[in-house]
Amino acid sequence: MTADDTIFARASGAGKAGVAVFRLSGPDSHRIAGTLVGKRIKKRVAALATLTDPQDGAPIDRGLVILFDGPASFTGEDVAEFHLHGARAVEASLYGTLSALGARPAEAGEFTLRALKNGKLDLAQVEALADLIDSETTLQRMQALGQLDGRLSALAEGWRAQLLRVLVPLEADIDFPDEDDVPAAVAARAGPAIRQLKDELTAFLSDSDRARTIREGVSIAVIGAPNAGKSSLVNALAGSDVAIVSDQPGTTRDIVETRLDLGGVLATVADTAGLRPAAGDAIEAEGMARARARAEAADIRLLVVDPAAGVPVETLPILRPGDLLVWSKADLGVRPPGNTAPAGVREIALSAKTGAGLADLVAGMTENVSRETHGGEPALTRARHVKAVEDALAALARAEANIENAPELAAEDARLAARALGSITGAVGVEDVLGEIFSSFCIGK
């Protein structure tokens, strides 16, 4: 992989389509495009042209061709885009011709990597682009767009700029150690700035769980006794038969999942094995163990209870505030006893068969999820960002402790804090995290 290569890939989704976009980026992209179309094309204007294989003169396809001059392109290089029919035969013919003309297939994420190296995007924006491509809900899309617009980057660079300003008086004390009033003056100027930045970073760090919830979604475990109606509930939520429903106890042995959009937050709902005092066999015992583990790890638990059978005592200790107790089979007319749930656990009666109460359940789950995601932008969306802020806070705490007695150590810790914050955007230490970030990208991005 070198910057001198001209690379190509399909930039739109894979598979058969009415229109597909193919991108060519690198120093030879305009020359190659000109060879394919056989005529001069204006830059940044969509031109209808027939692409032809120069070796045998056979047409490849007819479509739109757009040329972009670097650095005013996505990658910062000269770029050519071909909007052609999304047929496998067209793609194979185009790729063969591009390779013959000196270009090579792009590796995963290579277009975006070139955009990063050419200063078109910073590291936080690259991550946001990956999140935007993977987004499934409104909140995921909006959070990714905000970060792609540079909100987190501007914030992180602002923090780093504050630290660089703090370094000025610290360096002054190192340079002029013989003046008696310098240490006190340095502490008076740099100390409050360090404390203010610590408070700001701490506030953002406490908000990181909200960003993680939006980006990664929440997990919801559906638990209860065998035949309580768990699988029927999951099918009703999914709108399809994703779980097997049977009168025979112990039908669900493994975890069955479906995904929901709860007010813009992605939720993974897991149907689990029925819980009872004694398992019928070793396979059911393993299923029950997995169900308990999934319930412990979930963000929200739905305890499904058949009113005719009552609440299994072994399930109540699993519930936590914010969970829901769901009285199932409301269409059978058995009234739930009421006031059964622990404090902070809401009770809802529903029928998976008729749909009665289902909207109330979805509203209750959405309300619980919304509490965890309420807040503004920007936010620390990834574990890497959180680690950078934690490292910066630790360094600032050391700098504050050393500012009067050991200003040279305080200055070094301020530099370490600035370096940690700079790693969010890739201002420093970018090579250390490129492999991890670009492993999530597909070819053509």
C-alpha positions in Angstrom: 0.0 0.0 0.0 1.7 3.2 -1.2 0.4 6.7 -1.8 1.7 6.5 -5.4 -0.8 3.8 -6.4 -4.0 4.6 -8.1 -6.7 2.5 -6.5 -10.3 1.5 -7.4 -13.3 -0.1 -5.7 -17.1 -0.1 -5.7 -18.2 2.8 -3.4 -21.8 1.8 -3.3 -23.4 -1.4 -1.8 -22.4 -4.8 -3.1 -24.7 -6.9 -5.3 -26.9 -6.3 -8.2 -28.4 -2.8 -8.5 -29.8 -0.3 -10.9 -26.9 2.0 -10.4 -23.5 1.4 -8.8 -20.8 3.9 -8.0 -17.2 3.0 -8.7 -14.4 5.2 -7.4 -10.9 5.6 -8.8 -8.4 7.6 -6.7 -4.7 8.4 -7.2 -2.3 10.3 -9.5 -3.4 8.4 -12.6 -7.1 8.4 -12.1 -7.9 11.2 -14.6 -5.6 9.7 -17.2 -7.2 6.3 -16.8 -10.7 7.8 -16.9 -9.8 9.7 -20.1 -8.6 6.5 -21.7 -11.9 4.7 -20.9 -14.2 7.5 -22.2 -12.0 8.6 -25.1 -12.8 12.3 -24.8 -12.1 15.3 -22.6 -14.4 15.8 -19.6 -14.9 18.9 -17.6 -14.0 18.6 -13.9 -16.8 18.4 -11.3 -19.5 18.0 -14.0 -21.4 14.8 -14.6 -20.8 13.7 -18.2 -22.7 10.9 -19.9 -20.2 8.7 -21.7 -19.5 5.1 -22.9 -16.6 3.4 -21.2 -14.6 1.3 -23.6 -11.9 -1.3 -23.2 -8.9 0.2 -25.0 -7.4 -3.2 -25.8 -10.2 -4.5 -28.0 -12.6 -1.5 -28.3 -15.4 -3.4 -26.7 -17.9 -1.3 -24.7 -18.0 -1.8 -20.9 -21.1 0.2 -20.1 -22.7 3.6 -20.6 -23.1 5.9 -17.6 -22.0 9.1 -15.8 -18.4 10.0 -15.3 -17.3 12.7 -12.8 -13.7 14.0 -12.2 -12.5 15.7 -9.1 -9.2 17.5 -8.7 -7.2 17.0 -5.5 -7.2 18.3 -2.9 -10.9 19.1 -3.4 -12.0 15.5 -3.3 -13.0 12.9 -0.6 -9.5 11.5 -0.5 -7.6 14.7 -1.2 -6.3 13.1 -4.4 -7.4 13.3 -8.0 -10.6 11.2 -8.2 -12.8 9.7 -10.9 -16.2 8.3 -10.2 -18.2 6.1 -12.6 -22.0 5.8 -12.1 -22.8 2.6 -14.0 -25.3 -0.2 -14.0 -24.8 -2.4 -11.0 -24.4 -5.7 -12.8 -21.7 -8.3 -11.9 -20.7 -8.5 -15.6 -20.1 -4.7 -15.8 -18.1 -4.8 -12.5 -15.9 -7.6 -13.7 -15.2 -6.0 -17.1 -14.5 -2.6 -15.5 -12.1 -4.1 -12.9 -10.2 -6.0 -15.5 -9.7 -2.9 -17.6 -8.7 -0.7 -14.7 -6.1 -3.2 -13.6 -4.8 -3.4 -17.2 -4.4 0.4 -17.2 -2.3 0.4 -14.1 -4.7 0.7 -11.2 -5.1 -1.8 -8.4 -8.0 -2.8 -6.2 -8.3 -0.8 -3.0 -7.9 -2.5 0.4 -10.5 -2.2 3.1 -10.9 1.4 4.2 -8.1 2.6 2.0 -10.0 5.6 0.5 -10.8 6.9 4.0 -7.2 6.2 5.1 -6.0 8.4 2.3 -8.5 11.1 3.3 -7.0 10.9 6.8 -3.4 11.2 5.7 -4.2 14.0 3.3 -5.9 16.0 6.1 -9.5 15.7 4.7 -10.6 13.9 7.9 -9.2 13.5 11.4 -9.2 10.3 13.4 -12.5 11.1 15.3 -14.2 11.9 11.9 -12.9 8.6 10.4 -14.6 6.7 13.3 -17.7 8.8 12.8 -17.9 7.8 9.2 -17.7 4.1 10.1 -20.4 4.7 12.7 -22.6 6.5 10.2 -22.3 3.7 7.6 -23.3 1.2 10.4 -26.1 3.3 11.9 -29.5 1.7 12.2 -31.4 4.3 14.2 -32.0 8.0 14.2 -29.9 8.7 17.3 -27.0 6.6 15.9 -27.2 8.6 12.7 -27.4 12.0 14.4 -24.6 11.2 16.8 -22.3 10.0 14.0 -23.2 13.1 11.8 -22.3 15.4 14.7 -19.0 13.8 15.1 -18.4 13.7 11.4 -19.0 17.5 11.3 -16.1 17.9 13.7 -17.9 18.7 17.0 -15.9 16.2 19.0 -12.7 17.1 17.2 -13.2 20.9 17.9 -13.8 20.1 21.6 -10.7 17.9 21.9 -8.5 20.4 20.1 -9.9 23.1 22.3 -8.9 21.1 25.4 -5.4 20.6 24.0 -5.1 24.3 23.2 -5.9 25.1 26.8 -3.2 22.8 28.0 -0.6 24.3 25.6 -1.5 27.7 27.1 -0.9 26.3 30.6 2.5 25.1 29.6 3.7 28.7 28.9 3.9 29.8 32.6 5.3 26.4 33.6 8.1 26.6 31.1 8.8 30.2 32.3 9.4 28.8 35.8 11.8 26.3 34.4 13.6 28.9 32.3 13.9 31.5 35.2 14.3 29.5 38.4 16.3 32.1 40.3 13.5 34.7 40.5 11.8 34.2 43.9 8.3 35.2 42.9 8.1 33.0 39.8 6.9 29.7 41.4 4.0 31.5 43.2 3.0 33.4 40.1 3.1 30.2 38.0 0.9 28.4 40.5 -1.5 31.3 40.6 -1.8 31.4 36.8 -1.6 27.7 35.8 -3.4 26.1 38.8 -6.9 27.5 38.2 -6.6 26.6 34.5 -5.7 23.0 35.3 -8.6 22.7 37.8 -11.1 24.2 35.3 -10.0 21.8 32.6 -10.2 18.8 35.0 -13.7 19.7 35.9 -14.7 20.0 32.2 -13.1 16.6 31.4 -14.7 15.0 34.4 -18.2 16.1 33.2 -17.6 14.8 29.7 -16.3 11.5 31.1 -19.4 11.0 33.1 -21.5 11.4 29.9 -19.6 8.7 28.0 -22.1 5.9 29.0 -24.9 7.8 27.1 -22.8 8.0 23.9 -21.9 4.3 24.2 -25.6 3.4 24.6 -26.5 5.3 21.5 -23.6 3.9 19.4 -23.8 0.2 20.6 -27.4 0.0 21.7 -29.0 -1.7 24.7 -29.5 -5.3 25.6 -32.9 -6.5 26.9 -33.3 -10.0 28.3 -36.7 -11.7 28.4 -36.8 -14.1 31.3 -39.4 -16.1 33.1 -40.7 -19.6 33.8 -41.2 -22.2 31.0 -44.5 -21.6 29.1 -44.9 -18.1 30.6 -45.2 -16.6 27.1 -41.7 -15.3 26.6 -41.3 -16.5 23.0 -44.7 -15.3 22.0 -43.8 -11.9 23.4 -40.5 -11.8 21.5 -42.3 -12.8 18.3 -44.9 -10.0 18.8 -42.2 -7.4 19.3 -40.3 -8.6 16.2 -43.4 -8.8 14.1 -42.4 -12.3 12.9 -41.8 -15.8 14.2 -38.2 -15.6 15.3 -38.7 -17.9 18.3 -40.4 -21.3 18.5 -43.6 -21.3 20.4 -44.8 -24.6 21.9 -46.9 -25.9 24.9 -44.0 -28.2 25.7 -41.9 -26.8 28.6 -38.2 -26.2 27.8 -38.6 -25.5 24.1 -36.2 -22.6 24.2 -32.7 -23.9 24.9 -30.5 -21.3 23.4 -30.6 -17.5 23.1 -32.8 -16.1 20.3 -32.4 -12.5 19.4 -34.3 -9.8 17.6 -33.5 -6.1 17.2 -35.8 -3.1 17.8 -35.7 0.7 17.4 -36.8 2.2 20.7 -37.1 5.9 20.2 -33.9 6.0 18.1 -31.9 3.6 20.3 -31.0 0.2 19.0 -32.2 -2.6 21.3 -31.3 -6.3 21.1 -34.1 -8.3 22.7 -33.1 -11.8 23.7 -35.5 -14.7 24.3 -34.0 -17.0 26.9 -34.6 -20.5 28.3 -37.3 -20.8 30.9 -36.2 -20.7 34.6 -37.4 -23.3 37.0 -36.0 -25.0 40.2 -34.8 -28.2 38.4 -33.9 -28.7 34.8 -35.2 -31.7 32.9 -31.8 -32.6 31.3 -28.3 -31.3 30.9 -29.1 -29.3 27.8 -31.9 -27.5 29.6 -29.6 -26.8 32.6 -27.1 -25.2 30.3 -29.9 -23.1 28.7 -31.0 -21.9 32.1 -27.4 -21.0 33.1 -27.1 -19.0 29.9 -30.4 -17.3 30.6 -29.3 -16.2 34.1 -25.9 -14.9 32.7 -27.7 -13.0 29.9 -30.1 -11.5 32.5 -27.2 -10.4 34.7 -25.4 -8.7 31.8 -28.5 -7.1 30.2 -29.3 -3.4 30.5 -33.0 -4.1 31.0 -34.9 -7.3 32.0 -38.4 -8.2 31.1 -39.8 -10.8 33.5 -42.7 -12.5 31.8 -45.2 -14.1 34.2 -48.4 -16.2 33.5 -50.9 -14.8 36.1 -52.4 -18.3 36.5 -49.0 -19.7 37.6 -47.7 -16.8 39.7 -44.3 -15.3 40.0 -41.5 -17.8 40.3 -39.6 -16.9 43.5 -36.2 -17.6 41.9 -36.7 -14.9 39.3 -37.5 -11.9 41.5 -33.9 -11.4 42.8 -32.8 -10.9 39.2 -34.9 -7.8 38.7 -33.4 -4.3 39.2 -35.0 -0.8 39.2 -35.9 0.1 35.6 -36.9 -3.5 34.7 -40.4 -4.5 33.8 -42.7 -7.2 35.0 -45.0 -8.4 32.2 -48.2 -10.2 33.0 -48.8 -12.3 29.9 -51.9 -14.0 28.4 -54.2 -11.2 29.3 -56.7 -12.5 26.7 -57.4 -15.5 29.0 -59.0 -13.2 31.6 -56.9 -14.1 34.6 -56.3 -10.9 36.6 -52.7 -10.4 37.9 -52.4 -10.1 41.7 -50.8 -6.6 41.5 -48.2 -5.0 43.7 -45.9 -8.0 43.1 -42.9 -6.3 41.5 -40.0 -4.9 43.6 -39.5 -1.2 44.0 -38.7 0.6 40.7 -40.0 -2.2 38.5 -43.1 -1.4 36.4 -45.9 -3.9 35.9 -47.7 -4.2 32.5 -50.4 -6.7 31.4 -50.5 -7.7 27.8 -51.6 -10.4 25.3 -49.1 -11.4 22.7 -52.0 -13.0 20.8 -54.3 -9.9 20.5 -51.6 -7.3 20.9 -53.4 -5.6 23.8 -50.8 -3.9 26.1 -48.0 -4.3 23.6 -47.8 -0.6 22.9 -47.6 0.1 26.6 -44.7 -2.3 26.9 -42.8 -0.7 24.0 -43.5 2.7 25.5 -42.2 1.6 28.9 -39.0 0.2 27.4 -38.5 3.3 25.3 -38.9 5.5 28.4 -36.3 3.5 30.3 -33.9 3.7 27.4 -34.5 7.4 26.9 -33.3 8.2 30.4 -29.9 6.7 29.6 -29.5 8.6 26.3 -30.8 12.1 27.1 -28.2 14.7 26.6 -26.5 16.9 24.1 -23.6 16.6 21.6 -20.8 16.1 21.3 -19.9 13.0 23.4 -17.1 10.5 23.9 -18.4 7.8 21.6 -15.7 5.1 21.8 -13.6 3.4 24.5 -10.5 5.0 22.9 -11.9 8.5 23.6 -12.7 7.6 27.2 -9.2 6.2 27.7 -7.7 9.3 26.3 -9.7 11.6 28.7 -8.9 9.3 31.7 -5.2 9.5 30.9 -5.4 13.2 30.5 -7.2 13.6 33.9 -4.6 11.4 35.6 -1.7 13.5 34.2 -3.5 16.8 35.2 -3.9 15.5 38.7 -0.2 14.9 38.9 0.6 18.3 37.4 -1.6 20.0 39.9 0.1 18.3 42.8 3.6 19.2 41.5 2.9 22.7 40.2 4.6 24.6 43.1 7.3 22.3 44.3 8.3 20.6 41.0 7.2 22.7 38.0 9.4 20.7 35.6 7.4 17.6 36.5 4.1 19.5 36.3 5.1 20.7 32.8 5.9 17.1 31.7 2.5 15.9 33.0 0.8 18.8 31.2 2.5 17.6 28.0 1.3 14.1 28.6 -2.2 15.3 29.1 -2.1 17.3 25.9 -0.7 14.2 24.1 -3.6 12.1 25.4 -6.2 14.6 24.2 -4.5 15.0 20.9 -4.8 11.2 20.3 -8.6 11.7 20.0 -8.2 13.5 16.7 -5.0 11.9 15.7 -2.9 15.0 16.2 -0.4 12.7 17.9 0.0 8.9 18.1 -2.2 8.2 15.1 -0.3 5.1 13.9 -0.9 3.3 17.1 -4.7 3.0 16.5 -5.0 2.9 12.7 -5.2 -0.9 12.5 -8.0 -1.2 15.1 -10.1 1.6 13.5 -9.8 0.5 9.9 -10.5 -3.1 10.7 -14.2 -2.2 10.8 -14.2 -0.7 7.3 -15.2 -2.5 4.2 -13.6 -2.3 0.7 -14.8 0.8 -1.2 -14.9 3.1 1.9 
